[in-house]
Amino acid sequence: MTEIERMKQRVAIAAAVRVRSGMLVGLGTGSTAAHLVRELGRRLASGELQRVRGVPTSVATATLAREVGIPLVELPADGVDVTIDGMDEVDDRLDCIKGLGGALTREKIVAAASREFVLIGDHGKRVGTLGERTPVPVEVLAFGAERTAARLRGLGAEPRLRLVDGAPKTTDNGHLIVDCHLPPGTPAEAVRAFAAAVDGVPGIVSHGLFLGLTHRVFLAGPDGIEELVAG
Amino acid sequence: MTEIERMKQRVAIAAAVRVRSGMLVGLGTGSTAAHLVRELGRRLASGELQRVRGVPTSVATATLAREVGIPLVELPADGVDVTIDGMDEVDDRLDCIKGLGGALTREKIVAAASREFVLIGDHGKRVGTLGERTPVPVEVLAFGAERTAARLRGLGAEPRLRLVDGAPKTTDNGHLIVDCHLPPGTPAEAVRAFAAAVDGVPGIVSHGLFLGLTHRVFLAGPDGIEELVAG
């Protein structure tokens, strides 16, 4: 296991304390969240945790959760107790960008339905302003996608259709991903205004700016685990 | 043909004057829009119109347009010249509710991409306040649909999953429709606030409130056609 993988595993194990017996848990998607899913499976198998059930945020996570023995249910009307998921960037407000893994819409539905939403990642994900390193992924309907991309450009972003092996990436929901690169130096208020404007564009299913949703962040660094709690 | 069908045909024929040779035309969905599609096909066949191409807003409209000989293209980045579509309710601002036919998302993408957006219908569709007779259709992802319905209830609506022959209605995009009944007497400002709030709920693809998009309305009544133009 590489040092970065060890960090991901350490932070997932640290965050697993937020899950207690009997809880309904939103299960994130991506390499860091996968460590959390495996850790929950291990704790269920050992008896450290009991009666935990999961709501997966992707087909891939559902497959992994079944492999490690976590019972799965559909997202109920009253939401979940806690969701633990990775992120691509996180700022001092604990707002984040998610979706480089492509599961942003289901992740956002479950995050917004969580009594506690917890982010996990390595300390390199921390940024001064969201969008400074990574693009904002936007899930768009294939119908009218060129027009939708033009509208994203009109909002100040440089949109690029995400490709996998030369073909457009398709999400679990059957849509496309447009990665929106914001101009260098875009201030935080402009990023928030971009998020609000994108919400109103028809043809857009969701975007990777998760604002005001996070309760707690665990960050792994060379000196251990840092825990941040929303004010 | 019933009297109501004759009114729909008359208003479609009246609105067809907005289409001129060489135009790219957004083709609406539903029984009134179908009369417009047939009329455009007739004008193309007779030579009254030339070089008109269409962007269909549903699979059903695409099928009809092919039958009547309208060449079809995908929605381009710079939009369409004019779109003509039906509506379920229209108010004095020319704002409307659409989507009882289930094609609201593609209709809204094309409407918002139109240099002129034209509504057609019978005079019975005119209301004082949107939502007073018909529910607001909302297209939602099947993933988390119960939670999404609970959030719509939290915004003050009474959500009902749309069924067809006892099974959930599925849209051309593969999603569900939740019809949101607003409380009697909901004022116009509250309807607009509802629309803005719905835009920000994850799991919602689009909703049937079309605000600030309409340029012109043709209404058929017993005394002829009334034409309203946005101020």
Interface residues (C-beta under 8 A of the other chain):
Chain A: E74 L75 P76 A77 D78 G79 T105 R106 K108 I109 V110 A111 A112 A113 L141 F143 G144 E146 R147 T148 A149 A150 D172 N173 G174 A196 D199 G200 V201 P202 G203 V205 S206
Chain B: E74 L75 P76 A77 D78 G79 T105 R106 K108 I109 V110 A111 A112 A113 L141 F143 G144 E146 R147 T148 A149 A150 D172 N173 G174 A196 D199 G200 V201 P202 G203 V205 S206
